[in-house]
């Protein structure tokens, strides 16, 4: 990270930049306070480089966003869009001397339209608050990332976020009907539609969802809603071997069941949750499946899936008969994070957890988990794997002491080994966290050369000066 002072060229540019930004922003929307700059320098991703921004801006209107982008474009200063900074791929990390553009104060729900089952909102609306607001109309916004209590709609759109229930209800991209965006040069554009059907022109909305703030800044979104989910029941199945759990997942899918959640905990994760005293988990089992159904007859649906799990080799099975029992089952999934935190806290030095995100075809799920366990043994690391078994998306979590250079090196190598294993099984380097800077090199390996060049061409088309979130996803 370079040192910028008022006497350096970069310092003089920063002074001009702040002055120009102040011409179109209220004073409270602009900050050069060192603590603010440090707080907005990066998202939650480990091992991801970041710089020091020149200024942080908190626009409250689309017009203010336009002013910021026009100013930065004219002065040729990079702009890094940010939401709640809960991302795990470095997509919101600052560049030296950049403008960090935070959309968290653009947090209004503009319209809820029950008749057309849609909602219009600004990007800073927190995901959980949006769902609570539409619930008053008997509707729901299904995407539910793990950080939904704090993450924002704009961030969800930027990364194409998923969640636990996406096995049945889909991911963020499935609910974005249209976008209001500002391009890198300050021009404003609307994409998409309010109609149920619509295939006019290229699908720019889908292109922008998951583009991680590299093509445009989202200032508004039109999102689809669904009727409120019916009451659900849940079950918990434990297996003596990983292949048995994988066979159960395949059997549930092949039989045509559509659970509202189908989560896998490996041996390490199962042990972590059991260590917190969850009464339903045997910490010695190789794998645990948590299954939820909100079908018209959830009891019958669960009974059928329980039979498939038993046939696949489940050695312990708990099928909830009422909502209270279901909550106890689902609580096992919610205890994963505190369970892993308790496990990592027992490590020496400065223990940390490196959360990975890969996806493979569902039929290769158990094979990938087995490979990850082998990687953990090979590098003498603790790796806890959990994930959305219903759609093949896993989150291996490497636990290590970041003050130990050798442990840090082994964690980085293990990370690469996991990525390589997923791609070798016909998978992808990210299911829902995005590319950012963390996986940029892996994206180049995953895409064929023609696809990679087209993606670089799209970046150049939208952002010819390469100023909007540069260095993320692809190198222009």
KELO-328292 format. One record per residue (C-alpha): residue number from 1; x, y, z. Coordinates in pm, 1 decimal, padded with zeros to 6 digits. Layout:
KELO-328292
resi->NUM u->X v->Y w->Z
...
end
This chain:
KELO-328292
resi->1 u->00000.0 v->00000.0 w->00000.0
resi->2 u->00147.8 v->00333.1 w->-00105.2
resi->3 u->00169.9 v->00634.7 w->00123.6
resi->4 u->-00033.2 v->00933.6 w->00002.5
resi->5 u->00032.5 v->01282.6 w->00136.9
resi->6 u->-00093.1 v->01622.8 w->00031.2
resi->7 u->00241.5 v->01698.5 w->-00135.8
resi->8 u->00236.4 v->01392.6 w->-00363.8
resi->9 u->00058.6 v->01389.6 w->-00702.5
resi->10 u->-00184.4 v->01132.7 w->-00564.8
resi->11 u->-00248.1 v->01355.3 w->-00264.7
resi->12 u->-00318.1 v->01657.6 w->-00482.7
resi->13 u->-00554.5 v->01448.0 w->-00696.6
resi->14 u->-00732.1 v->01327.9 w->-00381.6
resi->15 u->-00778.4 v->01689.2 w->-00272.7
resi->16 u->-00932.2 v->01784.1 w->-00607.1
resi->17 u->-01148.5 v->01474.2 w->-00597.5
resi->18 u->-01288.9 v->01546.8 w->-00251.3
resi->19 u->-01355.9 v->01909.4 w->-00343.0
resi->20 u->-01539.6 v->01813.2 w->-00661.1
resi->21 u->-01741.7 v->01544.0 w->-00487.3
resi->22 u->-01841.7 v->01795.3 w->-00221.6
resi->23 u->-02004.9 v->02011.4 w->-00487.4
resi->24 u->-02283.3 v->01756.5 w->-00533.4
resi->25 u->-02295.5 v->01575.6 w->-00198.8
resi->26 u->-02401.4 v->01692.5 w->00146.4
resi->27 u->-02115.1 v->01711.6 w->00395.7
resi->28 u->-02240.5 v->01415.7 w->00597.4
resi->29 u->-02225.7 v->01193.6 w->00285.7
resi->30 u->-01851.5 v->01230.4 w->00240.4
resi->31 u->-01572.7 v->01114.1 w->00471.3
resi->32 u->-01193.2 v->01113.9 w->00470.9
resi->33 u->-01166.5 v->01015.7 w->00836.6
resi->34 u->-00886.6 v->00755.6 w->00871.8
resi->35 u->-01106.5 v->00519.6 w->01072.8
resi->36 u->-01381.1 v->00536.0 w->00811.9
resi->37 u->-01131.7 v->00474.0 w->00533.5
resi->38 u->-00989.5 v->00172.5 w->00716.6
resi->39 u->-01335.2 v->00031.9 w->00792.9
resi->40 u->-01433.8 v->00050.2 w->00425.7
resi->41 u->-01107.6 v->-00085.7 w->00285.3
resi->42 u->-01225.2 v->-00444.8 w->00246.4
resi->43 u->-01506.0 v->-00694.1 w->00281.2
resi->44 u->-01504.6 v->-01014.0 w->00491.0
resi->45 u->-01280.3 v->-01219.4 w->00260.2
resi->46 u->-00951.9 v->-01354.9 w->00397.2
resi->47 u->-00634.2 v->-01370.3 w->00186.6
resi->48 u->-00758.7 v->-01093.3 w->-00040.9
resi->49 u->-00547.9 v->-00786.2 w->-00110.5
resi->50 u->-00688.7 v->-00437.3 w->-00063.3
resi->51 u->-00574.6 v->-00074.5 w->-00079.4
resi->52 u->-00659.2 v->00247.2 w->00101.4
resi->53 u->-00940.4 v->00459.3 w->-00041.8
resi->54 u->-00905.1 v->00836.1 w->-00077.5
resi->55 u->-01263.9 v->00898.2 w->00029.8
resi->56 u->-01581.5 v->00715.6 w->00129.5
resi->57 u->-01911.8 v->00849.6 w->-00000.6
resi->58 u->-02261.2 v->00760.9 w->00121.1
resi->59 u->-02501.2 v->00889.5 w->-00145.8
resi->60 u->-02869.3 v->00890.6 w->-00060.3
resi->61 u->-03017.8 v->00935.0 w->-00409.3
resi->62 u->-02956.3 v->00803.8 w->-00758.7
resi->63 u->-02868.8 v->01155.9 w->-00868.0
resi->64 u->-02592.1 v->01171.7 w->-00608.2
resi->65 u->-02457.2 v->00840.3 w->-00736.8
resi->66 u->-02451.6 v->00988.7 w->-01085.3
resi->67 u->-02256.0 v->01287.1 w->-00956.7
resi->68 u->-01999.2 v->01061.6 w->-00791.9
resi->69 u->-01947.8 v->00851.4 w->-01102.5
resi->70 u->-01933.0 v->01147.7 w->-01339.9
resi->71 u->-01673.6 v->01315.6 w->-01120.3
resi->72 u->-01460.0 v->01004.8 w->-01083.8
resi->73 u->-01486.0 v->00933.1 w->-01456.1
resi->74 u->-01368.3 v->01281.8 w->-01547.7
resi->75 u->-01076.2 v->01265.1 w->-01304.0
resi->76 u->-01007.7 v->00900.6 w->-01394.5
resi->77 u->-01029.8 v->00780.5 w->-01035.4
resi->78 u->-01145.0 v->00422.3 w->-00962.2
resi->79 u->-01478.2 v->00371.1 w->-00786.4
resi->80 u->-01547.0 v->00065.0 w->-00568.7
resi->81 u->-01915.9 v->00002.7 w->-00488.5
resi->82 u->-01995.7 v->-00145.1 w->-00147.9
resi->83 u->-02294.0 v->-00272.4 w->00043.1
resi->84 u->-02274.4 v->-00419.3 w->00392.7
resi->85 u->-01924.3 v->-00564.9 w->00324.9
resi->86 u->-02033.0 v->-00917.3 w->00414.8
resi->87 u->-01890.6 v->-01055.2 w->00089.1
resi->88 u->-01639.4 v->-01338.7 w->00102.2
resi->89 u->-01446.0 v->-01295.3 w->-00222.8
resi->90 u->-01286.1 v->-00949.6 w->-00200.1
resi->91 u->-01527.7 v->-00798.5 w->-00453.3
resi->92 u->-01577.1 v->-00488.3 w->-00235.7
resi->93 u->-01208.8 v->-00433.4 w->-00156.3
resi->94 u->-01071.7 v->-00083.4 w->-00208.1
resi->95 u->-00801.3 v->00027.9 w->-00449.6
resi->96 u->-00537.1 v->00278.5 w->-00339.2
resi->97 u->-00673.9 v->00629.1 w->-00393.6
resi->98 u->-01019.9 v->00513.5 w->-00500.2
resi->99 u->-01366.5 v->00637.4 w->-00414.9
resi->100 u->-01556.7 v->00384.2 w->-00205.4
resi->101 u->-01924.0 v->00426.1 w->-00292.6
resi->102 u->-02140.2 v->00282.3 w->-00014.4
resi->103 u->-02508.5 v->00236.2 w->-00097.4
resi->104 u->-02616.8 v->00149.5 w->00257.4
resi->105 u->-02802.5 v->00479.7 w->00306.6
resi->106 u->-03016.9 v->00416.6 w->-00001.2
resi->107 u->-03243.1 v->00194.2 w->00204.3
resi->108 u->-03600.2 v->00275.7 w->00107.9
resi->109 u->-03865.9 v->00025.5 w->00004.3
resi->110 u->-04035.0 v->00228.1 w->-00267.3
resi->111 u->-04341.2 v->00018.4 w->-00351.6
resi->112 u->-04496.2 v->-00316.9 w->-00263.5
resi->113 u->-04737.2 v->-00433.3 w->-00536.0
resi->114 u->-04930.6 v->-00737.3 w->-00408.9
resi->115 u->-05143.4 v->-00770.4 w->-00724.0
resi->116 u->-04836.5 v->-00810.3 w->-00945.1
resi->117 u->-04630.6 v->-00977.2 w->-00671.3
resi->118 u->-04337.7 v->-00742.1 w->-00694.3
resi->119 u->-04149.1 v->-00492.0 w->-00483.1
resi->120 u->-03936.2 v->-00193.6 w->-00580.1
resi->121 u->-03654.4 v->-00096.1 w->-00348.5
resi->122 u->-03317.8 v->00073.3 w->-00321.6
resi->123 u->-02995.3 v->-00127.1 w->-00295.1
resi->124 u->-02927.2 v->-00056.3 w->00073.1
resi->125 u->-03239.5 v->-00236.4 w->00198.1
resi->126 u->-03141.7 v->-00523.0 w->00430.2
resi->127 u->-03261.5 v->-00858.7 w->00296.8
resi->128 u->-03440.4 v->-00967.2 w->00613.7
resi->129 u->-03616.2 v->-00630.4 w->00646.2
resi->130 u->-03746.4 v->-00658.7 w->00290.9
resi->131 u->-03891.2 v->-01002.6 w->00362.5
resi->132 u->-04053.0 v->-00876.8 w->00682.8
resi->133 u->-04209.3 v->-00583.8 w->00499.0
resi->134 u->-04367.7 v->-00795.7 w->00225.2
resi->135 u->-04484.3 v->-01054.6 w->00481.1
resi->136 u->-04749.9 v->-00805.0 w->00590.9
resi->137 u->-04909.5 v->-00863.5 w->00249.3
resi->138 u->-04895.2 v->-01242.6 w->00272.9
resi->139 u->-04590.3 v->-01253.1 w->00045.2
resi->140 u->-04226.6 v->-01350.8 w->00076.6
resi->141 u->-03891.4 v->-01274.7 w->-00085.9
resi->142 u->-03735.9 v->-01624.5 w->-00083.0
resi->143 u->-03356.8 v->-01573.7 w->-00128.1
resi->144 u->-03204.2 v->-01620.4 w->00217.6
resi->145 u->-02824.6 v->-01586.6 w->00231.7
resi->146 u->-02672.5 v->-01683.3 w->00564.5
resi->147 u->-02602.0 v->-01314.9 w->00631.8
resi->148 u->-02959.0 v->-01207.4 w->00547.2
resi->149 u->-02996.4 v->-01025.4 w->00880.6
resi->150 u->-02731.7 v->-00770.6 w->00773.2
resi->151 u->-02658.3 v->-00809.7 w->00400.2
resi->152 u->-02823.0 v->-00576.2 w->00150.0
resi->153 u->-03025.0 v->-00632.8 w->-00164.4
resi->154 u->-02761.6 v->-00448.7 w->-00368.8
resi->155 u->-02489.7 v->-00680.2 w->-00241.7
resi->156 u->-02708.2 v->-00984.3 w->-00308.2
resi->157 u->-02759.2 v->-00866.8 w->-00666.1
resi->158 u->-02388.9 v->-00793.8 w->-00710.9
resi->159 u->-02283.7 v->-01144.0 w->-00608.8
resi->160 u->-02587.8 v->-01340.3 w->-00724.9
resi->161 u->-02641.1 v->-01461.1 w->-00368.9
resi->162 u->-02808.4 v->-01791.0 w->-00283.3
resi->163 u->-02912.5 v->-01939.6 w->00048.2
resi->164 u->-03046.8 v->-02242.6 w->00229.1
resi->165 u->-03388.6 v->-02253.8 w->00061.9
resi->166 u->-03261.5 v->-02201.2 w->-00294.5
resi->167 u->-03276.2 v->-02577.1 w->-00357.4
resi->168 u->-03651.5 v->-02525.2 w->-00398.7
resi->169 u->-03699.7 v->-02152.7 w->-00444.0
resi->170 u->-03400.8 v->-02044.2 w->-00651.3
resi->171 u->-03134.7 v->-01776.1 w->-00610.2
resi->172 u->-03130.7 v->-01396.9 w->-00631.8
resi->173 u->-03110.7 v->-01396.1 w->-01012.9
resi->174 u->-03444.7 v->-01577.1 w->-01029.1
resi->175 u->-03619.4 v->-01285.2 w->-00856.6
resi->176 u->-03467.4 v->-00977.3 w->-01019.7
resi->177 u->-03717.9 v->-00848.9 w->-01276.3
resi->178 u->-03547.1 v->-00519.4 w->-01349.3
resi->179 u->-03271.5 v->-00284.3 w->-01239.7
resi->180 u->-03209.9 v->00088.1 w->-01220.2
resi->181 u->-02834.9 v->00136.5 w->-01263.1
resi->182 u->-02574.2 v->00405.4 w->-01316.9
resi->183 u->-02298.8 v->00332.8 w->-01566.7
resi->184 u->-01931.0 v->00417.9 w->-01500.8
resi->185 u->-01958.6 v->00749.6 w->-01689.2
resi->186 u->-02265.2 v->00859.0 w->-01490.6
resi->187 u->-02535.0 v->00770.1 w->-01738.8
resi->188 u->-02847.2 v->00611.9 w->-01590.5
resi->189 u->-03016.1 v->00306.3 w->-01740.3
resi->190 u->-03315.7 v->00087.2 w->-01664.6
resi->191 u->-03326.6 v->-00279.1 w->-01753.8
resi->192 u->-03591.8 v->-00548.1 w->-01738.1
resi->193 u->-03966.0 v->-00536.0 w->-01700.5
resi->194 u->-04265.4 v->-00561.4 w->-01469.2
resi->195 u->-04443.6 v->-00826.2 w->-01676.5
resi->196 u->-04437.8 v->-01198.3 w->-01604.7
resi->197 u->-04312.3 v->-01267.3 w->-01956.0
resi->198 u->-04070.1 v->-01060.0 w->-02162.8
resi->199 u->-03793.7 v->-01148.5 w->-02408.3
resi->200 u->-03736.8 v->-00816.8 w->-02586.9
resi->201 u->-03367.6 v->-00763.5 w->-02659.6
resi->202 u->-03064.5 v->-00899.4 w->-02480.2
resi->203 u->-03115.3 v->-00980.3 w->-02112.6
resi->204 u->-02910.1 v->-00702.1 w->-01954.9
resi->205 u->-03070.6 v->-00764.6 w->-01616.4
resi->206 u->-02929.7 v->-01116.5 w->-01596.4
resi->207 u->-02595.2 v->-00988.4 w->-01718.4
resi->208 u->-02575.0 v->-00734.1 w->-01436.4
resi->209 u->-02683.1 v->-00976.7 w->-01163.4
resi->210 u->-02363.3 v->-01136.4 w->-01036.6
resi->211 u->-02134.9 v->-00883.6 w->-01209.6
resi->212 u->-01998.1 v->-00774.5 w->-00868.3
resi->213 u->-02015.7 v->-00400.3 w->-00930.9
resi->214 u->-01778.6 v->-00413.4 w->-01228.2
resi->215 u->-02028.0 v->-00301.4 w->-01495.0
resi->216 u->-02267.4 v->-00061.0 w->-01321.3
resi->217 u->-02387.0 v->00058.5 w->-00979.7
resi->218 u->-02734.0 v->-00059.5 w->-00881.7
resi->219 u->-02951.4 v->00224.8 w->-00749.6
resi->220 u->-03287.0 v->00045.5 w->-00761.8
resi->221 u->-03435.3 v->-00299.2 w->-00815.6
resi->222 u->-03769.7 v->-00452.0 w->-00907.9
resi->223 u->-03798.3 v->-00791.5 w->-00741.7
resi->224 u->-04047.4 v->-01074.5 w->-00778.4
resi->225 u->-04234.3 v->-01201.9 w->-00473.7
resi->226 u->-04408.4 v->-01527.0 w->-00390.7
resi->227 u->-04698.0 v->-01619.1 w->-00162.2
resi->228 u->-04587.5 v->-01679.6 w->00195.4
resi->229 u->-04437.8 v->-02023.3 w->00247.1
resi->230 u->-04665.9 v->-02280.3 w->00412.6
resi->231 u->-04573.5 v->-02434.1 w->00749.9
resi->232 u->-04278.7 v->-02672.1 w->00727.2
resi->233 u->-04158.0 v->-02984.4 w->00903.5
resi->234 u->-03801.4 v->-03109.2 w->00925.7
resi->235 u->-03598.2 v->-03423.4 w->00982.9
resi->236 u->-03240.1 v->-03509.3 w->01069.7
resi->237 u->-03060.1 v->-03815.7 w->00932.6
resi->238 u->-02713.0 v->-03933.7 w->01035.8
resi->239 u->-02489.9 v->-04173.2 w->00846.8
resi->240 u->-02191.9 v->-04389.4 w->00927.0
resi->241 u->-02024.9 v->-04316.4 w->00593.1
resi->242 u->-02009.0 v->-04025.6 w->00349.5
resi->243 u->-02110.2 v->-04233.1 w->00046.0
resi->244 u->-02429.4 v->-04333.2 w->00226.7
resi->245 u->-02522.0 v->-03968.9 w->00279.5
resi->246 u->-02445.2 v->-03894.7 w->-00085.6
resi->247 u->-02661.8 v->-04185.5 w->-00193.4
resi->248 u->-02947.4 v->-04050.2 w->00017.3
resi->249 u->-02921.8 v->-03706.7 w->-00145.3
resi->250 u->-02922.8 v->-03865.1 w->-00491.5
resi->251 u->-03220.0 v->-04084.1 w->-00402.2
resi->252 u->-03425.5 v->-03788.7 w->-00273.1
resi->253 u->-03357.5 v->-03594.9 w->-00592.9
resi->254 u->-03418.8 v->-03890.4 w->-00825.2
resi->255 u->-03752.8 v->-03965.3 w->-00658.1
resi->256 u->-03877.3 v->-03617.8 w->-00750.6
resi->257 u->-03889.5 v->-03469.2 w->-00402.0
resi->258 u->-03835.9 v->-03095.5 w->-00371.6
resi->259 u->-03736.3 v->-03021.3 w->-00010.8
resi->260 u->-03725.1 v->-02658.4 w->00097.4
resi->261 u->-03385.5 v->-02729.2 w->00255.3
resi->262 u->-03140.3 v->-03016.2 w->00216.1
resi->263 u->-02822.8 v->-02942.6 w->00413.1
resi->264 u->-02514.1 v->-03155.6 w->00467.7
resi->265 u->-02275.8 v->-03146.8 w->00765.3
resi->266 u->-01956.7 v->-03352.5 w->00741.3
resi->267 u->-01794.3 v->-03535.1 w->01032.4
resi->268 u->-01604.7 v->-03228.6 w->01161.7
resi->269 u->-01908.1 v->-03000.5 w->01141.9
resi->270 u->-02131.3 v->-03263.0 w->01303.4
resi->271 u->-01881.4 v->-03293.2 w->01588.3
resi->272 u->-01872.2 v->-02914.4 w->01629.9
resi->273 u->-02250.5 v->-02886.4 w->01662.7
resi->274 u->-02272.8 v->-03189.9 w->01889.9
resi->275 u->-02001.5 v->-03030.7 w->02103.9
resi->276 u->-02238.3 v->-02745.1 w->02182.8
resi->277 u->-02485.0 v->-02994.8 w->02326.4
resi->278 u->-02743.9 v->-03032.0 w->02050.2
resi->279 u->-02951.6 v->-03327.8 w->02177.3
resi->280 u->-03023.0 v->-03485.3 w->01837.5
resi->281 u->-02668.0 v->-03511.1 w->01702.0
resi->282 u->-02428.0 v->-03798.7 w->01754.0
resi->283 u->-02085.8 v->-03638.8 w->01713.5
resi->284 u->-01925.2 v->-03964.9 w->01599.2
resi->285 u->-02120.8 v->-03991.9 w->01274.2
resi->286 u->-01955.8 v->-03937.6 w->00935.3
resi->287 u->-02228.2 v->-03713.3 w->00796.4
resi->288 u->-02557.4 v->-03548.6 w->00885.7
resi->289 u->-02842.0 v->-03442.8 w->00657.8
resi->290 u->-03094.7 v->-03179.0 w->00764.6
resi->291 u->-03406.2 v->-03189.5 w->00550.4
resi->292 u->-03704.2 v->-02954.4 w->00554.0
resi->293 u->-04030.1 v->-02983.2 w->00361.0
resi->294 u->-04300.6 v->-02722.6 w->00313.3
resi->295 u->-04501.5 v->-02936.9 w->00070.9
resi->296 u->-04879.7 v->-02948.9 w->00088.2
resi->297 u->-04846.7 v->-03254.6 w->00315.4
resi->298 u->-04503.0 v->-03213.9 w->00472.3
resi->299 u->-04546.1 v->-03512.9 w->00706.0
resi->300 u->-04603.6 v->-03751.6 w->00415.6
resi->301 u->-04323.5 v->-03592.3 w->00214.2
resi->302 u->-04077.9 v->-03629.5 w->00503.4
resi->303 u->-04186.3 v->-03989.5 w->00565.4
resi->304 u->-04106.7 v->-04076.4 w->00205.1
resi->305 u->-03766.9 v->-03903.6 w->00220.9
resi->306 u->-03693.7 v->-04070.2 w->00555.4
resi->307 u->-03753.6 v->-04409.3 w->00394.0
resi->308 u->-03503.4 v->-04320.8 w->00120.6
resi->309 u->-03245.5 v->-04214.3 w->00381.3
resi->310 u->-03300.4 v->-04535.6 w->00574.5
resi->311 u->-03255.6 v->-04741.9 w->00258.9
resi->312 u->-02932.5 v->-04553.4 w->00184.4
resi->313 u->-02793.8 v->-04645.8 w->00525.2
resi->314 u->-02903.6 v->-04384.0 w->00777.6
resi->315 u->-02816.4 v->-04510.7 w->01123.4
resi->316 u->-03008.1 v->-04245.2 w->01318.1
resi->317 u->-03321.2 v->-04065.4 w->01204.7
resi->318 u->-03533.9 v->-03798.4 w->01371.0
resi->319 u->-03853.1 v->-03699.3 w->01190.2
resi->320 u->-04033.7 v->-03404.0 w->01346.8
resi->321 u->-04404.9 v->-03441.0 w->01409.8
resi->322 u->-04476.1 v->-03077.2 w->01493.9
resi->323 u->-04326.8 v->-02727.2 w->01454.7
resi->324 u->-04148.6 v->-02740.4 w->01790.7
resi->325 u->-03961.0 v->-03056.2 w->01697.8
resi->326 u->-03883.9 v->-02905.4 w->01356.9
resi->327 u->-03729.4 v->-02602.3 w->01520.5
resi->328 u->-03500.1 v->-02829.6 w->01720.2
resi->329 u->-03389.9 v->-03001.4 w->01398.7
resi->330 u->-03330.3 v->-02675.0 w->01212.9
resi->331 u->-03146.2 v->-02540.7 w->01516.0
resi->332 u->-02869.2 v->-02787.4 w->01434.5
resi->333 u->-02802.9 v->-02597.7 w->01110.9
resi->334 u->-02810.9 v->-02262.5 w->01289.5
resi->335 u->-02559.4 v->-02391.3 w->01544.0
resi->336 u->-02296.7 v->-02459.2 w->01277.9
resi->337 u->-02139.8 v->-02112.2 w->01295.0
resi->338 u->-02118.0 v->-02095.7 w->01677.3
resi->339 u->-02002.4 v->-02456.9 w->01679.4
resi->340 u->-01715.7 v->-02383.1 w->01443.2
resi->341 u->-01636.3 v->-02064.2 w->01633.5
resi->342 u->-01601.5 v->-02268.8 w->01951.9
resi->343 u->-01380.6 v->-02516.9 w->01768.2
resi->344 u->-01155.3 v->-02251.2 w->01615.9
resi->345 u->-01129.1 v->-02070.4 w->01950.2
resi->346 u->-00937.8 v->-02369.3 w->02084.3
resi->347 u->-00659.8 v->-02312.3 w->01832.8
resi->348 u->-00346.8 v->-02123.8 w->01946.6
resi->349 u->-00246.8 v->-01772.7 w->01834.0
resi->350 u->-00502.1 v->-01584.6 w->01622.5
resi->351 u->-00741.9 v->-01854.4 w->01507.8
resi->352 u->-00943.0 v->-01785.5 w->01193.6
resi->353 u->-01187.9 v->-01959.2 w->00964.3
resi->354 u->-01144.3 v->-01944.7 w->00586.7
resi->355 u->-01485.7 v->-02011.7 w->00429.0
resi->356 u->-01475.6 v->-02164.6 w->00081.1
resi->357 u->-01754.8 v->-02185.0 w->-00177.4
resi->358 u->-01755.3 v->-02445.6 w->-00452.8
resi->359 u->-02027.5 v->-02642.6 w->-00629.6
resi->360 u->-02035.6 v->-02975.0 w->-00810.6
resi->361 u->-02305.7 v->-03187.8 w->-00974.7
resi->362 u->-02518.3 v->-03336.6 w->-00698.6
resi->363 u->-02408.6 v->-03689.5 w->-00790.0
resi->364 u->-02044.2 v->-03594.4 w->-00713.6
resi->365 u->-02119.0 v->-03429.3 w->-00377.7
resi->366 u->-02008.2 v->-03710.5 w->-00147.0
resi->367 u->-01698.1 v->-03764.9 w->-00361.6
resi->368 u->-01597.3 v->-03400.4 w->-00316.7
resi->369 u->-01650.3 v->-03415.7 w->00059.7
resi->370 u->-01430.1 v->-03724.0 w->00071.8
resi->371 u->-01159.1 v->-03547.4 w->-00127.6
resi->372 u->-01176.6 v->-03250.4 w->00109.0
resi->373 u->-01128.1 v->-03479.8 w->00407.4
resi->374 u->-00821.3 v->-03620.5 w->00233.1
resi->375 u->-00690.2 v->-03268.6 w->00167.5
resi->376 u->-00732.4 v->-03187.0 w->00537.2
resi->377 u->-00531.6 v->-03494.4 w->00637.6
resi->378 u->-00262.0 v->-03426.7 w->00378.4
resi->379 u->-00205.5 v->-03070.3 w->00499.1
resi->380 u->-00260.3 v->-03147.6 w->00869.0
resi->381 u->-00551.5 v->-02900.5 w->00891.7
resi->382 u->-00901.0 v->-02899.2 w->01031.9
resi->383 u->-01149.7 v->-02844.9 w->00749.3
resi->384 u->-01521.0 v->-02844.0 w->00829.8
resi->385 u->-01749.8 v->-02893.9 w->00530.9
resi->386 u->-02113.0 v->-02791.7 w->00527.5
resi->387 u->-02336.9 v->-02687.0 w->00250.3
resi->388 u->-02646.6 v->-02702.8 w->00041.5
resi->389 u->-02653.0 v->-03069.1 w->-00055.9
resi->390 u->-02970.7 v->-03020.6 w->-00257.4
resi->391 u->-02788.9 v->-02815.6 w->-00519.7
resi->392 u->-02430.8 v->-02939.5 w->-00477.0
resi->393 u->-02298.2 v->-02616.3 w->-00322.4
resi->394 u->-02047.8 v->-02675.3 w->-00040.8
resi->395 u->-01869.9 v->-02442.7 w->00200.2
resi->396 u->-01550.7 v->-02609.2 w->00322.2
resi->397 u->-01415.2 v->-02403.9 w->00611.0
resi->398 u->-01041.7 v->-02416.6 w->00687.5
resi->399 u->-00958.0 v->-02350.8 w->01052.9
resi->400 u->-00603.1 v->-02233.9 w->01131.6
resi->401 u->-00379.4 v->-01994.7 w->01327.9
resi->402 u->-00311.3 v->-01694.4 w->01104.5
resi->403 u->-00001.6 v->-01598.7 w->01310.5
resi->404 u->00161.5 v->-01928.0 w->01217.1
resi->405 u->00331.4 v->-01879.4 w->00875.6
resi->406 u->00339.7 v->-02251.8 w->00804.7
resi->407 u->-00027.8 v->-02298.8 w->00896.0
resi->408 u->-00119.0 v->-02002.7 w->00676.6
resi->409 u->00079.7 v->-02148.7 w->00387.0
resi->410 u->-00088.0 v->-02487.8 w->00428.8
resi->411 u->-00430.6 v->-02323.2 w->00442.1
resi->412 u->-00365.5 v->-02140.5 w->00115.3
resi->413 u->-00247.0 v->-02457.9 w->-00055.9
resi->414 u->-00546.1 v->-02651.7 w->00079.0
resi->415 u->-00773.0 v->-02379.8 w->-00059.1
resi->416 u->-00621.7 v->-02428.8 w->-00405.3
resi->417 u->-00648.8 v->-02806.0 w->-00375.4
resi->418 u->-01020.5 v->-02779.7 w->-00293.9
resi->419 u->-01079.6 v->-02555.1 w->-00594.9
resi->420 u->-00890.8 v->-02793.5 w->-00821.4
resi->421 u->-01088.1 v->-03090.2 w->-00687.4
resi->422 u->-01422.3 v->-02918.6 w->-00753.8
resi->423 u->-01328.4 v->-02829.3 w->-01111.0
resi->424 u->-01198.3 v->-03181.5 w->-01175.1
resi->425 u->-01540.4 v->-03317.9 w->-01076.3
resi->426 u->-01714.5 v->-03096.7 w->-01331.7
resi->427 u->-01795.3 v->-02824.6 w->-01079.0
resi->428 u->-01746.1 v->-02451.0 w->-01045.4
resi->429 u->-01520.7 v->-02224.8 w->-00841.3
resi->430 u->-01814.2 v->-02043.5 w->-00680.3
resi->431 u->-02177.2 v->-02126.9 w->-00620.4
resi->432 u->-02289.5 v->-01804.2 w->-00454.3
resi->433 u->-02003.8 v->-01597.8 w->-00307.5
resi->434 u->-01868.1 v->-01463.9 w->-00637.9
resi->435 u->-01518.9 v->-01423.1 w->-00784.6
resi->436 u->-01392.2 v->-01085.5 w->-00658.5
resi->437 u->-01014.3 v->-01090.4 w->-00636.9
resi->438 u->-00992.6 v->-01413.3 w->-00440.9
resi->439 u->-01090.4 v->-01643.9 w->-00729.0
resi->440 u->-00994.3 v->-01436.2 w->-01030.0
resi->441 u->-00716.6 v->-01673.6 w->-01133.0
resi->442 u->-00945.2 v->-01973.0 w->-01087.6
resi->443 u->-01211.4 v->-01818.2 w->-01311.6
resi->444 u->-00949.3 v->-01797.0 w->-01587.2
resi->445 u->-00893.1 v->-02171.1 w->-01546.2
resi->446 u->-01263.8 v->-02253.1 w->-01534.0
resi->447 u->-01372.3 v->-02064.8 w->-01847.4
resi->448 u->-01260.8 v->-02160.0 w->-02194.2
resi->449 u->-01047.9 v->-01897.6 w->-02375.1
resi->450 u->-01331.0 v->-01775.6 w->-02598.5
resi->451 u->-01569.9 v->-01726.0 w->-02306.7
resi->452 u->-01302.0 v->-01546.9 w->-02106.6
resi->453 u->-01227.4 v->-01307.0 w->-02393.0
resi->454 u->-01599.2 v->-01230.4 w->-02436.7
resi->455 u->-01626.5 v->-01152.2 w->-02066.0
resi->456 u->-01329.0 v->-00919.2 w->-02089.2
resi->457 u->-01491.4 v->-00757.0 w->-02391.7
resi->458 u->-01812.5 v->-00693.5 w->-02196.3
resi->459 u->-01611.7 v->-00523.6 w->-01923.1
resi->460 u->-01444.1 v->-00297.3 w->-02180.1
resi->461 u->-01780.6 v->-00215.6 w->-02341.0
resi->462 u->-01942.9 v->-00106.2 w->-02014.6
resi->463 u->-01629.7 v->00047.7 w->-01863.6
resi->464 u->-01380.1 v->00156.5 w->-02131.2
resi->465 u->-01159.5 v->00338.7 w->-01878.8
resi->466 u->-01161.1 v->00040.0 w->-01640.9
resi->467 u->-01255.9 v->00257.6 w->-01343.1
resi->468 u->-01550.2 v->00071.4 w->-01189.9
resi->469 u->-01430.3 v->-00189.3 w->-00939.8
resi->470 u->-01117.3 v->-00259.7 w->-01144.3
resi->471 u->-00929.8 v->-00583.9 w->-01101.9
resi->472 u->-01235.5 v->-00776.1 w->-00984.4
resi->473 u->-01375.7 v->-01085.6 w->-01161.2
resi->474 u->-01172.0 v->-01046.0 w->-01485.0
resi->475 u->-00869.5 v->-00840.9 w->-01581.0
resi->476 u->-00993.2 v->-00609.8 w->-01857.4
end
